């Protein structure tokens, strides 16, 4: 089962691509900190986007 635990919204596709490449270069611990900063219990955020 997959869940959405983090996302960012961008108005500009180029900014989104730059950010995605930046995050892909991070180690796992940094990514986990990013998630837990705003979603500490790892709730599925997808239902709120509908």
PDB file of N, CA, C and O in Angstrom:
ATOM      1  N   UNK A   1       0.843  -1.182   0.000  1.00  0.00           N
ATOM      2  CA  UNK A   1       0.000   0.000   0.000  1.00  0.00           C
ATOM      3  C   UNK A   1       0.889   1.246   0.000  1.00  0.00           C
ATOM      4  O   UNK A   1       1.848   1.326   0.768  1.00  0.00           O
ATOM      5  N   UNK A   2       0.581   2.184  -0.831  1.00  0.00           N
ATOM      6  CA  UNK A   2       1.309   3.446  -0.885  1.00  0.00           C
ATOM      7  C   UNK A   2       0.463   4.552  -0.269  1.00  0.00           C
ATOM      8  O   UNK A   2      -0.757   4.580  -0.428  1.00  0.00           O
ATOM      9  N   UNK A   3       1.125   5.455   0.432  1.00  0.00           N
ATOM     10  CA  UNK A   3       0.434   6.621   0.978  1.00  0.00           C
ATOM     11  C   UNK A   3       1.246   7.869   0.660  1.00  0.00           C
ATOM     12  O   UNK A   3       2.468   7.815   0.522  1.00  0.00           O
ATOM     13  N   UNK A   4       0.549   8.986   0.546  1.00  0.00           N
ATOM     14  CA  UNK A   4       1.196  10.270   0.309  1.00  0.00           C
ATOM     15  C   UNK A   4       1.445  10.915   1.668  1.00  0.00           C
ATOM     16  O   UNK A   4       0.498  11.251   2.379  1.00  0.00           O
ATOM     17  N   UNK A   5       2.714  11.088   2.034  1.00  0.00           N
ATOM     18  CA  UNK A   5       3.039  11.633   3.352  1.00  0.00           C
ATOM     19  C   UNK A   5       3.622  13.036   3.298  1.00  0.00           C
ATOM     20  O   UNK A   5       3.777  13.691   4.329  1.00  0.00           O
ATOM     21  N   UNK A   6       3.949  13.500   2.079  1.00  0.00           N
ATOM     22  CA  UNK A   6       4.537  14.835   1.937  1.00  0.00           C
ATOM     23  C   UNK A   6       4.380  15.300   0.504  1.00  0.00           C
ATOM     24  O   UNK A   6       4.449  14.495  -0.425  1.00  0.00           O
ATOM     25  N   UNK A   7       4.172  16.579   0.322  1.00  0.00           N
ATOM     26  CA  UNK A   7       4.158  17.170  -1.012  1.00  0.00           C
ATOM     27  C   UNK A   7       4.390  18.664  -0.904  1.00  0.00           C
ATOM     28  O   UNK A   7       4.207  19.257   0.159  1.00  0.00           O
ATOM     29  N   UNK A   8       4.794  19.269  -2.010  1.00  0.00           N
ATOM     30  CA  UNK A   8       4.938  20.712  -2.117  1.00  0.00           C
ATOM     31  C   UNK A   8       4.196  21.147  -3.371  1.00  0.00           C
ATOM     32  O   UNK A   8       4.128  20.403  -4.349  1.00  0.00           O
ATOM     33  N   UNK A   9       3.647  22.340  -3.340  1.00  0.00           N
ATOM     34  CA  UNK A   9       2.932  22.891  -4.482  1.00  0.00           C
ATOM     35  C   UNK A   9       3.761  24.014  -5.101  1.00  0.00           C
ATOM     36  O   UNK A   9       4.291  24.875  -4.398  1.00  0.00           O
ATOM     37  N   UNK A  10       3.863  23.987  -6.427  1.00  0.00           N
ATOM     38  CA  UNK A  10       4.612  24.999  -7.160  1.00  0.00           C
ATOM     39  C   UNK A  10       3.736  25.581  -8.263  1.00  0.00           C
ATOM     40  O   UNK A  10       2.936  24.868  -8.868  1.00  0.00           O
ATOM     41  N   UNK A  11       3.888  26.868  -8.521  1.00  0.00           N
ATOM     42  CA  UNK A  11       3.214  27.502  -9.649  1.00  0.00           C
ATOM     43  C   UNK A  11       4.018  27.357 -10.933  1.00  0.00           C
ATOM     44  O   UNK A  11       3.478  27.474 -12.033  1.00  0.00           O
ATOM     45  N   UNK A  12       5.308  27.101 -10.782  1.00  0.00           N
ATOM     46  CA  UNK A  12       6.211  27.024 -11.924  1.00  0.00           C
ATOM     47  C   UNK A  12       6.798  25.623 -12.035  1.00  0.00           C
ATOM     48  O   UNK A  12       7.432  25.146 -11.093  1.00  0.00           O
ATOM     49  N   UNK A  13       6.599  24.962 -13.158  1.00  0.00           N
ATOM     50  CA  UNK A  13       7.086  23.598 -13.355  1.00  0.00           C
ATOM     51  C   UNK A  13       8.609  23.503 -13.227  1.00  0.00           C
ATOM     52  O   UNK A  13       9.128  22.514 -12.710  1.00  0.00           O
ATOM     53  N   UNK A  14       9.315  24.521 -13.694  1.00  0.00           N
ATOM     54  CA  UNK A  14      10.782  24.487 -13.608  1.00  0.00           C
ATOM     55  C   UNK A  14      11.251  24.523 -12.158  1.00  0.00           C
ATOM     56  O   UNK A  14      12.211  23.840 -11.801  1.00  0.00           O
ATOM     57  N   UNK A  15      10.592  25.303 -11.332  1.00  0.00           N
ATOM     58  CA  UNK A  15      10.934  25.341  -9.908  1.00  0.00           C
ATOM     59  C   UNK A  15      10.660  23.989  -9.258  1.00  0.00           C
ATOM     60  O   UNK A  15      11.429  23.540  -8.408  1.00  0.00           O
ATOM     61  N   UNK A  16       9.570  23.341  -9.655  1.00  0.00           N
ATOM     62  CA  UNK A  16       9.233  22.028  -9.108  1.00  0.00           C
ATOM     63  C   UNK A  16      10.277  20.983  -9.490  1.00  0.00           C
ATOM     64  O   UNK A  16      10.657  20.147  -8.671  1.00  0.00           O
ATOM     65  N   UNK A  17      10.733  21.035 -10.725  1.00  0.00           N
ATOM     66  CA  UNK A  17      11.754  20.086 -11.189  1.00  0.00           C
ATOM     67  C   UNK A  17      13.061  20.298 -10.452  1.00  0.00           C
ATOM     68  O   UNK A  17      13.712  19.333 -10.052  1.00  0.00           O
ATOM     69  N   UNK A  18      13.450  21.541 -10.271  1.00  0.00           N
ATOM     70  CA  UNK A  18      14.683  21.853  -9.529  1.00  0.00           C
ATOM     71  C   UNK A  18      14.588  21.318  -8.101  1.00  0.00           C
ATOM     72  O   UNK A  18      15.531  20.713  -7.592  1.00  0.00           O
ATOM     73  N   UNK A  19      13.439  21.548  -7.462  1.00  0.00           N
ATOM     74  CA  UNK A  19      13.248  21.080  -6.079  1.00  0.00           C
ATOM     75  C   UNK A  19      13.269  19.560  -6.013  1.00  0.00           C
ATOM     76  O   UNK A  19      13.866  18.991  -5.099  1.00  0.00           O
ATOM     77  N   UNK A  20      12.627  18.896  -6.966  1.00  0.00           N
ATOM     78  CA  UNK A  20      12.619  17.435  -6.982  1.00  0.00           C
ATOM     79  C   UNK A  20      14.040  16.879  -7.110  1.00  0.00           C
ATOM     80  O   UNK A  20      14.407  15.934  -6.411  1.00  0.00           O
ATOM     81  N   UNK A  21      14.827  17.462  -7.994  1.00  0.00           N
ATOM     82  CA  UNK A  21      16.209  17.004  -8.159  1.00  0.00           C
ATOM     83  C   UNK A  21      17.021  17.253  -6.893  1.00  0.00           C
ATOM     84  O   UNK A  21      17.870  16.442  -6.523  1.00  0.00           O
ATOM     85  N   UNK A  22      16.757  18.379  -6.231  1.00  0.00           N
ATOM     86  CA  UNK A  22      17.458  18.691  -4.984  1.00  0.00           C
ATOM     87  C   UNK A  22      17.162  17.622  -3.936  1.00  0.00           C
ATOM     88  O   UNK A  22      18.076  17.090  -3.306  1.00  0.00           O
ATOM     89  N   UNK A  23      15.894  17.314  -3.757  1.00  0.00           N
ATOM     90  CA  UNK A  23      15.501  16.347  -2.726  1.00  0.00           C
ATOM     91  C   UNK A  23      15.987  14.944  -3.065  1.00  0.00           C
ATOM     92  O   UNK A  23      16.366  14.194  -2.166  1.00  0.00           O
ATOM     93  N   UNK A  24      15.985  14.579  -4.329  1.00  0.00           N
ATOM     94  CA  UNK A  24      16.480  13.254  -4.722  1.00  0.00           C
ATOM     95  C   UNK A  24      17.936  13.062  -4.338  1.00  0.00           C
ATOM     96  O   UNK A  24      18.376  11.929  -4.137  1.00  0.00           O
ATOM     97  N   UNK A  25      18.691  14.146  -4.233  1.00  0.00           N
ATOM     98  CA  UNK A  25      20.088  14.055  -3.843  1.00  0.00           C
ATOM     99  C   UNK A  25      20.317  13.940  -2.345  1.00  0.00           C
ATOM    100  O   UNK A  25      21.436  13.694  -1.897  1.00  0.00           O
ATOM    101  N   UNK A  26      19.261  14.118  -1.581  1.00  0.00           N
ATOM    102  CA  UNK A  26      19.383  14.055  -0.122  1.00  0.00           C
ATOM    103  C   UNK A  26      19.478  12.611   0.355  1.00  0.00           C
ATOM    104  O   UNK A  26      19.034  11.685  -0.324  1.00  0.00           O
ATOM    105  N   UNK A  27      20.068  12.439   1.540  1.00  0.00           N
ATOM    106  CA  UNK A  27      20.063  11.104   2.129  1.00  0.00           C
ATOM    107  C   UNK A  27      18.716  10.850   2.812  1.00  0.00           C
ATOM    108  O   UNK A  27      17.931  11.775   3.020  1.00  0.00           O
ATOM    109  N   UNK A  28      18.466   9.605   3.152  1.00  0.00           N
ATOM    110  CA  UNK A  28      17.158   9.195   3.699  1.00  0.00           C
ATOM    111  C   UNK A  28      16.805   9.947   4.977  1.00  0.00           C
ATOM    112  O   UNK A  28      15.648  10.327   5.158  1.00  0.00           O
ATOM    113  N   UNK A  29      17.756  10.168   5.857  1.00  0.00           N
ATOM    114  CA  UNK A  29      17.479  10.844   7.127  1.00  0.00           C
ATOM    115  C   UNK A  29      16.972  12.265   6.898  1.00  0.00           C
ATOM    116  O   UNK A  29      16.068  12.719   7.599  1.00  0.00           O
ATOM    117  N   UNK A  30      17.540  12.964   5.933  1.00  0.00           N
ATOM    118  CA  UNK A  30      17.082  14.333   5.625  1.00  0.00           C
ATOM    119  C   UNK A  30      15.653  14.308   5.104  1.00  0.00           C
ATOM    120  O   UNK A  30      14.845  15.168   5.456  1.00  0.00           O
ATOM    121  N   UNK A  31      15.335  13.317   4.260  1.00  0.00           N
ATOM    122  CA  UNK A  31      13.981  13.199   3.718  1.00  0.00           C
ATOM    123  C   UNK A  31      12.973  12.895   4.828  1.00  0.00           C
ATOM    124  O   UNK A  31      11.870  13.441   4.838  1.00  0.00           O
ATOM    125  N   UNK A  32      13.353  12.037   5.746  1.00  0.00           N
ATOM    126  CA  UNK A  32      12.465  11.709   6.870  1.00  0.00           C
ATOM    127  C   UNK A  32      12.224  12.942   7.728  1.00  0.00           C
ATOM    128  O   UNK A  32      11.096  13.179   8.160  1.00  0.00           O
ATOM    129  N   UNK A  33      13.259  13.728   7.982  1.00  0.00           N
ATOM    130  CA  UNK A  33      13.076  14.972   8.756  1.00  0.00           C
ATOM    131  C   UNK A  33      12.132  15.930   8.048  1.00  0.00           C
ATOM    132  O   UNK A  33      11.312  16.583   8.693  1.00  0.00           O
ATOM    133  N   UNK A  34      12.238  16.021   6.724  1.00  0.00           N
ATOM    134  CA  UNK A  34      11.348  16.878   5.946  1.00  0.00           C
ATOM    135  C   UNK A  34       9.893  16.444   6.120  1.00  0.00           C
ATOM    136  O   UNK A  34       9.014  17.281   6.325  1.00  0.00           O
ATOM    137  N   UNK A  35       9.643  15.154   6.039  1.00  0.00           N
ATOM    138  CA  UNK A  35       8.288  14.631   6.231  1.00  0.00           C
ATOM    139  C   UNK A  35       7.801  14.903   7.638  1.00  0.00           C
ATOM    140  O   UNK A  35       6.703  15.428   7.824  1.00  0.00           O
ATOM    141  N   UNK A  36       8.602  14.554   8.629  1.00  0.00           N
ATOM    142  CA  UNK A  36       8.166  14.625  10.021  1.00  0.00           C
ATOM    143  C   UNK A  36       8.031  16.050  10.543  1.00  0.00           C
ATOM    144  O   UNK A  36       7.403  16.265  11.579  1.00  0.00           O
ATOM    145  N   UNK A  37       8.607  17.024   9.847  1.00  0.00           N
ATOM    146  CA  UNK A  37       8.445  18.415  10.249  1.00  0.00           C
ATOM    147  C   UNK A  37       6.975  18.829  10.169  1.00  0.00           C
ATOM    148  O   UNK A  37       6.476  19.512  11.063  1.00  0.00           O
ATOM    149  N   UNK A  38       6.285  18.425   9.110  1.00  0.00           N
ATOM    150  CA  UNK A  38       4.891  18.816   8.906  1.00  0.00           C
ATOM    151  C   UNK A  38       3.896  17.678   9.094  1.00  0.00           C
ATOM    152  O   UNK A  38       2.699  17.929   9.230  1.00  0.00           O
ATOM    153  N   UNK A  39       4.360  16.444   9.104  1.00  0.00           N
ATOM    154  CA  UNK A  39       3.478  15.284   9.206  1.00  0.00           C
ATOM    155  C   UNK A  39       4.128  14.239  10.122  1.00  0.00           C
ATOM    156  O   UNK A  39       4.515  13.167   9.657  1.00  0.00           O
ATOM    157  N   UNK A  40       4.248  14.544  11.412  1.00  0.00           N
ATOM    158  CA  UNK A  40       5.018  13.685  12.318  1.00  0.00           C
ATOM    159  C   UNK A  40       4.480  12.268  12.486  1.00  0.00           C
ATOM    160  O   UNK A  40       5.240  11.370  12.848  1.00  0.00           O
ATOM    161  N   UNK A  41       3.206  12.044  12.237  1.00  0.00           N
ATOM    162  CA  UNK A  41       2.665  10.682  12.385  1.00  0.00           C
ATOM    163  C   UNK A  41       2.448  10.003  11.030  1.00  0.00           C
ATOM    164  O   UNK A  41       1.855   8.926  10.966  1.00  0.00           O
ATOM    165  N   UNK A  42       2.916  10.616   9.969  1.00  0.00           N
ATOM    166  CA  UNK A  42       2.876  10.045   8.623  1.00  0.00           C
ATOM    167  C   UNK A  42       1.454   9.729   8.177  1.00  0.00           C
ATOM    168  O   UNK A  42       1.193   8.653   7.639  1.00  0.00           O
ATOM    169  N   UNK A  43       0.544  10.657   8.397  1.00  0.00           N
ATOM    170  CA  UNK A  43      -0.836  10.504   7.909  1.00  0.00           C
ATOM    171  C   UNK A  43      -0.835  10.509   6.389  1.00  0.00           C
ATOM    172  O   UNK A  43       0.033  11.120   5.765  1.00  0.00           O
ATOM    173  N   UNK A  44      -1.810   9.826   5.792  1.00  0.00           N
ATOM    174  CA  UNK A  44      -1.983   9.845   4.339  1.00  0.00           C
ATOM    175  C   UNK A  44      -2.613  11.184   3.969  1.00  0.00           C
ATOM    176  O   UNK A  44      -3.729  11.479   4.399  1.00  0.00           O
ATOM    177  N   UNK A  45      -1.922  11.989   3.188  1.00  0.00           N
ATOM    178  CA  UNK A  45      -2.389  13.334   2.829  1.00  0.00           C
ATOM    179  C   UNK A  45      -3.233  13.357   1.554  1.00  0.00           C
ATOM    180  O   UNK A  45      -3.844  14.376   1.235  1.00  0.00           O
ATOM    181  N   UNK A  46      -3.269  12.249   0.831  1.00  0.00           N
ATOM    182  CA  UNK A  46      -3.990  12.218  -0.444  1.00  0.00           C
ATOM    183  C   UNK A  46      -5.486  12.544  -0.310  1.00  0.00           C
ATOM    184  O   UNK A  46      -6.004  13.290  -1.141  1.00  0.00           O
ATOM    185  N   UNK A  47      -6.195  12.028   0.683  1.00  0.00           N
ATOM    186  CA  UNK A  47      -7.627  12.348   0.761  1.00  0.00           C
ATOM    187  C   UNK A  47      -7.912  13.854   0.855  1.00  0.00           C
ATOM    188  O   UNK A  47      -8.957  14.303   0.384  1.00  0.00           O
ATOM    189  N   UNK A  48      -7.030  14.623   1.436  1.00  0.00           N
ATOM    190  CA  UNK A  48      -7.224  16.051   1.558  1.00  0.00           C
ATOM    191  C   UNK A  48      -7.039  16.822   0.257  1.00  0.00           C
ATOM    192  O   UNK A  48      -7.376  18.003   0.178  1.00  0.00           O
ATOM    193  N   UNK A  49      -6.507  16.158  -0.758  1.00  0.00           N
ATOM    194  CA  UNK A  49      -6.268  16.807  -2.041  1.00  0.00           C
ATOM    195  C   UNK A  49      -7.449  16.676  -2.996  1.00  0.00           C
ATOM    196  O   UNK A  49      -7.495  17.353  -4.023  1.00  0.00           O
ATOM    197  N   UNK A  50      -8.368  15.841  -2.677  1.00  0.00           N
ATOM    198  CA  UNK A  50      -9.511  15.587  -3.578  1.00  0.00           C
ATOM    199  C   UNK A  50     -10.531  16.713  -3.512  1.00  0.00           C
ATOM    200  O   UNK A  50     -11.550  16.665  -4.201  1.00  0.00           O
TER     201      UNK A  50
END
